[in-house]
């Protein structure tokens, strides 16, 4: 589960009016003065459900706890774990996030809010992360142009963009030969295009590393083999389209 941490600092209060040096009257304490140390940092979060149970007790509200300021120590006589950081023993529960934040601000605390990332945002980040590991459209377009398949640049770009939704497997990790992707009857055309182009990107990186004197996995690049599979795939698609057209004309 991914969590966003937002750190907030207490607002600076206006400086109090200075008093005369001979004014020895007791300074009046302000109402709601904080009882916590000035360097205390509160952490506000919503507890997750325990993996050991399906119950949701103590997970509906928001909790305010304090982050540790000093390391615990071992008591030399009995071997107990001791600590001088007493605020870590404080646990406060609030019905809403806003009430917990208002309390921290009233106390003048520096606080950190931990929010869970929504499913939509997590999926969007996952797509961006996967896309960063995929070949760019520039590489795909250049490869197709070199193979004489420039007319399919848009189709390949769309196939790679939709690879995350289809959960396409990695070619090198699941198949020994690029032609196995072409012959696989269970894969749709878009998945075959995406897998082969990603495979071509992997082999291109290996080829680049080999040229720079840094062989990848001590094996030569198979980029030419993957490009031949791409050509075979498109020839097969074209021949099927021609047969379909011929059958329609014959009918």
Secondary structure, DSSP 8 states (H G I E B T S, - for coil): --EEEEEE------------TT--S-----TT---S-TT-EEEEE-----TT-S--TT-SSEEEEE--SS--EE-TTT--EE-S-GGGG-EEEESSHHHHHHHHHHTT-EEEEEEE--HHHHHHHHHHHHHHTS--HHHHHHHHHHTT-GGGHHHHHHHHHTHHHHT---HHHH-SSHHHHHH-TTS-HHHHHHHHHHHHHHHHHHHHHHHTT--STT----HHHHHHHHHHHHHHHHHHHHHHHHHHHH-
